[in-house]
Amino acid sequence: MGTRKSDIIKKIQDDADEVLEVMLANTEKVKERGENLEVLGDRAEQLMEAGKVFQKTAKEVEKQERFANRKWKIILGVTVGLVILIIIIVIICTIPSSRTVEPFPASSTAKPLCVSNQDTTC
C-alpha cells in the first residue's frame, strides 16, 4: 500500500508539474501577445500619421492640378477667341462691299433737286 500511495502522490506531482508548465507557457504567450499588441499599436499610430501626411499632400496636388487645368482652359478660351476674331476680320476684309455709294450720279441726265414748288426749273 505504501508504493501505491507514493505512485498516487507521484502521479499528482507529475500532473501538478505539467499544469505548472502549461501555465508558464500560457503566461509567456500572453506576454508575447502583449508585446505584439504594443508593436501593432505603434505601427497603427505610424500609419495614422502617414495617412494624415498623405491626405495633406493629396490635397496640395489636387489644388495644383486644378490650377493647371484652369490655366489651360483660360489659354484655350483666349486662343479660340483670337481665332474667331481673326476669322471675322479676314471675312470683313475679303468680302467686297456690295453697298458702294457714289457721291454724284453717274448719268448726266439726272434732274436737279427741287427745293420749292416755285422753282421753274423743276
ABEGO torsion letter per residue (X at the ends): XAAAAAAAAAAAAAAAAAAAAAAAAAAAAAAAAAAAAAAAAAAAAAAAAAAAAAAAAAAAAAAAAAAAAAAAAAAAAAAAAAAAAAAAAAAAAABBBABBBBABBABAABBBBBABAABAAX
